[in-house]
Amino acid sequence: MTRISIELIPRDKQSLITDMQNIKEYFPVADTINIPDLMRFPLHSWESFDITYPLYPNTIPHVRAIDIDPNAPLPGYNQKNLKEVLVIQGDPPADLHKITYPNTTETILRRYQKELPHLTLYAAFDPYRRSPKEELEHIQSKEAAGAKGFFTQPIFDEKLLEVCMDWLHDKNVFWGLSPVVGPRSKSYWEVTNNVIFPQQFEPTLEANIAFAKRALNLIKQTNSNTYLMPLRVKLEKYLPPLLEVFL
């Protein structure tokens, strides 16, 4: 396995520091942090980079294309240590007072490629959002705009993971895994992200850990990257059992 990232929520500076310390203690094989940009928190992902950099120099902030003012500098323009950025489209905000812009992922990738050419750019791959043909066409257009790799939507099905690996066999990919614990969490993924869970899926921590082990072994065999998104679970409960995959 090439790189192992943990997605951390940027609630505030102290929570990020605590989470990083927990990762160092409970999951020392992780070498990368990726940080989403969430409108409900005042701390932006690229601002979080300055907090995480001392412990995790390989930090990848997410940037939402629809939030980028065409007449303002790009996020990260003044951060000399920043090396990588993930550009996603971003969903329209529920708060109608929030200003957004008619950008596409490709628009912002091109801006980064032109204005900050030293950065390595990533884009998103989502097998649940549209048809495979359409999603793979979007992969091509994102590559043409400057993307050098992809972060997938978390995948919850081994068969789908294998199929997606075949589709993206020649790409630089971070395969996403996330625990789904409880019926409310399962419903969130189904309603918000159009996820279709396999018939045998169990929304328990134990079942999610077992699936993650199988998926990580598959990812490891293909020498791919992964990122873990430990939502609504304690890091010390979810991460340590996965260490055996890397021993």
C-alpha positions in Angstrom: 0.0 0.0 0.0 1.4 3.3 -1.0 -0.3 5.9 1.2 -2.7 5.7 4.1 -4.8 8.8 4.9 -7.3 9.6 7.7 -10.0 12.2 7.1 -10.4 14.5 10.0 -13.3 17.0 10.6 -12.0 20.5 11.2 -14.3 21.4 14.1 -11.6 23.6 15.8 -7.9 23.7 16.4 -7.9 21.7 19.6 -10.1 18.9 18.2 -7.7 18.5 15.3 -4.7 18.3 17.5 -6.4 15.7 19.7 -7.4 13.6 16.7 -3.9 13.7 15.3 -2.4 12.7 18.6 -4.9 9.8 18.7 -3.9 8.7 15.2 -0.2 8.8 16.2 -1.0 6.6 19.1 -3.6 4.2 17.7 -2.8 4.1 14.0 0.8 5.0 13.4 0.8 3.6 9.9 -1.1 6.6 8.6 1.1 9.0 6.8 -1.4 11.5 5.4 -4.4 13.6 6.6 -7.2 14.8 4.4 -9.5 17.6 5.6 -13.0 18.4 4.2 -14.2 22.0 4.0 -17.5 22.1 5.9 -19.7 25.1 5.9 -21.0 24.4 9.5 -17.5 25.0 10.9 -15.7 28.4 10.7 -12.3 26.7 10.3 -11.6 26.2 6.5 -9.7 23.1 5.3 -6.7 25.1 4.1 -6.6 27.0 7.3 -6.5 23.6 9.1 -3.4 22.7 7.1 -1.3 25.1 9.2 -2.5 23.2 12.3 -1.9 19.7 11.0 1.4 20.4 9.0 3.8 20.1 12.0 2.5 16.5 12.8 1.4 15.5 9.3 3.2 17.4 6.5 1.3 15.4 4.0 -2.1 17.1 4.6 -4.6 17.4 1.7 -7.3 20.0 2.2 -10.5 19.7 0.2 -11.7 22.7 -1.8 -15.3 23.1 -2.9 -15.5 24.5 -6.4 -18.8 26.3 -5.9 -17.3 28.3 -3.0 -14.4 29.8 -5.0 -14.7 33.5 -5.9 -13.5 33.9 -9.5 -12.0 37.2 -8.6 -10.2 36.2 -5.4 -6.9 34.2 -4.9 -7.2 30.5 -4.7 -7.2 28.8 -1.3 -3.6 27.9 -0.4 -2.0 30.6 -2.6 0.0 31.9 0.3 0.9 28.6 2.0 4.4 27.7 0.8 4.4 24.2 2.5 1.1 23.1 0.8 1.8 20.4 -1.8 -1.6 18.8 -2.6 -5.3 19.8 -2.9 -8.5 17.9 -3.5 -11.0 19.8 -5.6 -14.6 18.7 -5.3 -17.8 20.2 -6.8 -19.6 20.7 -3.5 -23.3 20.5 -2.9 -25.5 23.6 -2.8 -25.8 25.0 0.7 -29.1 24.7 2.7 -28.5 28.3 3.8 -29.6 30.5 0.9 -27.6 33.4 2.4 -24.4 31.5 1.7 -22.7 32.9 -1.5 -21.7 30.3 -4.1 -20.4 30.6 -7.7 -21.2 28.8 -10.9 -17.9 27.0 -11.0 -17.3 23.4 -12.0 -14.6 21.1 -10.7 -12.8 21.4 -14.0 -12.9 25.2 -13.8 -11.1 25.3 -10.5 -8.7 22.5 -11.5 -7.6 24.6 -14.5 -7.2 27.7 -12.3 -5.0 25.8 -9.9 -3.0 24.3 -12.7 -2.4 27.8 -14.1 -2.0 29.8 -10.9 -0.4 27.3 -8.6 1.3 24.8 -10.9 3.5 23.3 -8.2 0.5 21.7 -6.4 -0.6 18.1 -7.1 -4.3 18.1 -7.8 -6.9 15.5 -6.9 -10.6 15.2 -7.9 -13.5 13.0 -6.8 -14.8 9.7 -8.1 -18.3 8.7 -7.0 -19.7 5.4 -8.2 -23.1 6.2 -6.6 -23.9 9.6 -8.1 -24.4 8.8 -11.8 -24.0 6.1 -14.3 -20.6 4.4 -14.7 -20.3 5.7 -18.2 -21.0 9.3 -17.1 -18.7 9.0 -14.1 -15.8 7.7 -16.2 -16.3 10.5 -18.7 -16.0 13.0 -15.8 -12.8 11.3 -14.8 -11.4 12.0 -18.2 -12.5 15.6 -18.2 -11.0 16.1 -14.7 -7.7 14.6 -15.8 -7.7 16.9 -18.8 -8.2 19.9 -16.4 -5.2 18.9 -14.3 -6.2 16.1 -11.9 -3.4 13.7 -11.2 -5.3 11.4 -8.9 -8.7 10.7 -7.3 -10.4 10.3 -4.0 -13.4 8.0 -4.1 -16.6 8.3 -2.3 -16.5 5.7 0.5 -17.4 2.3 -0.9 -19.3 -0.3 1.2 -19.4 -3.3 -1.1 -16.5 -5.6 -1.9 -17.8 -6.4 -5.3 -18.3 -2.8 -6.2 -14.8 -2.0 -4.9 -13.3 -4.7 -7.3 -15.3 -3.3 -10.2 -14.2 0.2 -9.5 -10.6 -0.9 -9.2 -10.9 -2.5 -12.6 -12.3 0.8 -14.1 -9.5 2.9 -12.5 -6.7 0.3 -12.7 -4.2 2.8 -14.2 -5.1 5.8 -12.0 -3.6 7.1 -8.8 -6.5 6.5 -6.4 -7.2 6.9 -2.7 -10.0 4.3 -2.0 -12.4 5.6 0.6 -13.7 3.5 3.5 -16.0 4.7 6.3 -17.9 2.9 9.1 -21.7 3.1 9.0 -23.0 2.3 12.5 -26.7 2.4 13.3 -29.8 2.8 11.1 -29.6 6.7 11.1 -26.1 6.6 9.7 -27.1 4.1 7.1 -30.1 6.2 6.1 -27.9 9.3 5.8 -25.7 7.6 3.2 -28.7 6.2 1.3 -30.6 9.5 1.2 -27.8 12.1 0.9 -25.2 10.1 -1.2 -27.4 7.6 -3.1 -25.5 4.7 -1.6 -27.0 1.2 -2.2 -25.8 -1.2 0.4 -25.3 -4.9 -0.2 -28.0 -7.1 1.1 -25.8 -8.6 3.8 -24.6 -5.2 5.1 -24.8 -4.9 8.9 -24.6 -1.3 10.4 -22.5 -2.4 13.4 -19.0 -1.4 14.4 -17.8 -5.0 14.4 -19.2 -5.7 10.9 -17.7 -2.5 9.5 -14.3 -3.3 11.0 -14.5 -6.8 9.4 -15.4 -5.2 6.0 -12.6 -2.6 6.3 -10.1 -5.4 6.9 -11.2 -7.3 3.8 -11.2 -4.1 1.7 -7.8 -3.0 3.0 -6.3 -6.3 2.1 -7.6 -6.0 -1.4 -6.3 -2.4 -1.7 -3.0 -3.5 -0.3 -2.7 -6.3 -2.9 -3.0 -3.7 -5.7 -0.5 -1.3 -4.1 -3.1 1.5 -4.1 -3.8 4.3 -1.6 -6.6 4.5 0.9 -8.3 7.0 3.1 -10.4 6.2 6.2 -13.3 8.4 7.2 -14.1 7.4 10.8 -17.4 9.3 11.1 -19.4 9.1 14.4 -17.0 6.5 15.9 -14.2 6.8 18.3 -10.8 6.6 16.6 -9.5 4.4 19.3 -12.3 1.9 18.7 -12.2 1.8 14.9 -8.5 2.2 13.9 -6.5 -0.2 16.1 -8.2 -3.4 14.9 -7.2 -2.4 11.3 -3.5 -2.4 12.1 -3.2 -6.1 11.7 -3.7 -5.6 7.9 -0.3 -3.8 7.8 1.7 -6.1 10.1 
